[in-house]
Amino acid sequence: MKPNSKLLQRLQSWMRGRYGQNDTLNRFLNNLALLLIVISFFIRTGWLLLIAVILIGISYWRLFSKKIYQQVAINRGFQRFWSPIVRPFSRLKYQVKQHW
């Protein structure tokens, strides 16, 4: 696609004023949805696939939302919950990387 194409310009003007961030919560929702899809291949239950589609829908709803400050606040709240869980693993990863 050319940098000055009409489609790209329309997309840019449509996204103007929208959240459009792949933040921590969106990455978590997408990764959880992917995990549920993979599990649903082995377990063969439709409700796991339905939950995965709902999670992807929530992720896209946040991505295209025009309420930027609200989405930032939701992400900060999630990070307050998520950071203490992930912090020991990130420290362990750093220590392993330093010793190799």
ChimeraX attribute file (.defattr): number of C-alpha atoms within 10 A of each C-alpha:
attribute: neighborCount
match mode: 1-to-1
recipient: residues
	/A:1	7
	/A:2	7
	/A:3	8
	/A:4	8
	/A:5	9
	/A:6	11
	/A:7	12
	/A:8	13
	/A:9	12
	/A:10	11
	/A:11	10
	/A:12	11
	/A:13	11
	/A:14	11
	/A:15	15
	/A:16	12
	/A:17	13
	/A:18	15
	/A:19	20
	/A:20	16
	/A:21	15
	/A:22	14
	/A:23	17
	/A:24	14
	/A:25	21
	/A:26	20
	/A:27	13
	/A:28	16
	/A:29	19
	/A:30	20
	/A:31	15
	/A:32	16
	/A:33	22
	/A:34	17
	/A:35	13
	/A:36	19
	/A:37	21
	/A:38	15
	/A:39	14
	/A:40	17
	/A:41	12
	/A:42	8
	/A:43	10
	/A:44	12
	/A:45	12
	/A:46	12
	/A:47	11
	/A:48	19
	/A:49	19
	/A:50	15
	/A:51	15
	/A:52	23
	/A:53	17
	/A:54	14
	/A:55	21
	/A:56	19
	/A:57	14
	/A:58	14
	/A:59	21
	/A:60	16
	/A:61	14
	/A:62	24
	/A:63	19
	/A:64	17
	/A:65	16
	/A:66	16
	/A:67	12
	/A:68	17
	/A:69	10
	/A:70	13
	/A:71	18
	/A:72	16
	/A:73	11
	/A:74	13
	/A:75	16
	/A:76	15
	/A:77	12
	/A:78	14
	/A:79	16
	/A:80	10
	/A:81	11
	/A:82	14
	/A:83	12
	/A:84	10
	/A:85	11
	/A:86	11
	/A:87	11
	/A:88	11
	/A:89	11
	/A:90	12
	/A:91	11
	/A:92	11
	/A:93	11
	/A:94	11
	/A:95	11
	/A:96	10
	/A:97	9
	/A:98	8
	/A:99	6
	/A:100	5
